Amino acid sequence: MPSKQQQADSEIHEYQLLNFLVNRLDEEVSLGLANVSMTRWCLNQ
């Protein structure tokens, strides 16, 4: 059975990984929306 310290470290690592993935997803969505906006702008010119 893991110690409380190992469990806490594991939970921190899981949180950091989740935070990283959410940030990456947010970046990808933002880039995607920027590309859609630019495409629409170009098509309207």
N, C-alpha and C positions, 0 to 999 in steps of 0.2 A: 504494500500500500504506500503511495507516495506521501512524502511529508507535506506539511502545510506550506512550506517554502516552495517546494517543487510544484505544488498545485497552484500557488499564487503566480509563480513564474510562467507556468503553462497558460494560465488565464490571461496574463499580460501579453504573452506572445500571440495568443488567439485574437485578442483585441487589436493588437498592432497589425496583424495580418488582415483582419476584417477592415480596419481603418484604411489600410493601404489599398485594398481592393475597391472599397467604396470611392476613395479619391480617384483611382484610375478610371472607374466607371464614369464618375462625374466629369473627368477630363474628356473622355471619349464622347460623351453625350454633348458636351459643350462644343467640341470640335465638329461633331456631326451637324449640330444646329448652325454653326457658323458656315459650314460648307453649303448647307441647304439655303441659307440666307444669301450667300454669295451667288449661288447658282440662279436663284430667283431674280436677283438684281441684274445679273448678266443677261438673262432671258428677256428682261423688260427693257433693255437698252436698245 
